[in-house]
Amino acid sequence: MQKIAVLIPCYNEEKTEKEGSGVRFSVGEEENGMLLRTFLKRKRLSTHLVAHLKRVPDGITVNGMPATVRAILRAGDEVNV
């Protein structure tokens, strides 16, 4: 099956790439040092969804590695949910 990439707008009109069932966000300079939990809330992910993703293997990753919502993000990181 062929994967198709679709660009969707975020709350701040940034573009994210959706591939399959996951969404990828890039961390910008203004989000440097932010907790992953706060970052996901600002991207308008519901608390319920984040709680569910925490229990799914590879539900939330930063730069391809599993991450907790207490992770501190750096500019240039790639967050996948």
C-alpha positions as CSV (number, residue, x, y, z in Angstrom):
1,M,0.0,0.0,0.0
2,Q,1.3,3.4,-0.9
3,K,1.6,6.1,1.7
4,I,0.3,9.6,0.9
5,A,1.6,12.7,2.7
6,V,-1.0,15.4,3.4
7,L,-0.3,18.9,4.8
8,I,-2.7,20.1,7.4
9,P,-2.7,23.6,9.1
10,C,-2.1,23.9,12.9
11,Y,-3.5,26.6,15.1
12,N,-0.7,29.0,14.2
13,E,-0.9,28.2,10.5
14,E,2.3,26.1,10.6
15,K,2.2,23.0,8.3
16,T,2.5,19.5,9.7
17,E,2.9,16.4,7.7
18,K,0.4,13.6,8.2
19,E,1.4,10.1,7.1
20,G,-0.7,7.1,7.9
21,S,-2.3,7.6,11.3
22,G,0.4,9.8,12.9
23,V,1.1,13.5,12.8
24,R,4.5,15.0,12.9
25,F,5.2,18.4,14.4
26,S,8.5,20.4,14.2
27,V,9.6,22.3,17.3
28,G,10.4,26.0,16.6
29,E,12.7,28.5,18.3
30,E,9.7,29.9,20.3
31,E,9.0,26.5,21.7
32,N,12.6,25.7,22.7
33,G,12.8,24.5,26.4
34,M,9.0,23.8,26.5
35,L,7.6,20.7,28.1
36,L,6.2,18.2,25.7
37,R,2.9,18.3,27.6
38,T,2.6,22.0,27.0
39,F,3.7,21.7,23.4
40,L,0.9,19.2,22.7
41,K,-1.7,21.3,24.4
42,R,-0.7,24.3,22.3
43,K,-1.1,22.1,19.2
44,R,-4.7,21.5,20.4
45,L,-4.4,17.8,21.3
46,S,-6.9,16.9,23.9
47,T,-5.9,15.8,27.4
48,H,-7.8,12.6,26.8
49,L,-5.9,11.9,23.5
50,V,-2.5,12.6,25.1
51,A,-3.4,10.3,28.0
52,H,-4.3,7.5,25.6
53,L,-1.1,8.0,23.5
54,K,1.1,7.8,26.6
55,R,-0.1,4.2,27.0
56,V,0.4,3.2,23.3
57,P,3.8,1.9,22.3
58,D,5.5,4.6,20.3
59,G,2.3,6.7,20.8
60,I,4.5,9.8,21.4
61,T,8.0,10.1,20.1
62,V,10.6,12.8,19.9
63,N,13.2,12.4,17.2
64,G,12.1,8.8,16.8
65,M,12.5,7.8,20.4
66,P,9.7,7.2,22.9
67,A,9.1,10.3,25.1
68,T,7.2,11.2,28.2
69,V,5.1,14.3,28.5
70,R,7.8,15.7,30.9
71,A,10.4,15.7,28.1
72,I,12.0,19.1,27.5
73,L,11.9,20.0,23.8
74,R,14.7,21.7,21.8
75,A,14.3,23.7,18.6
76,G,14.5,21.4,15.6
77,D,13.1,18.4,17.4
78,E,10.5,16.3,15.5
79,V,7.5,15.2,17.6
80,N,5.4,12.3,16.3
81,V,2.0,11.4,17.8
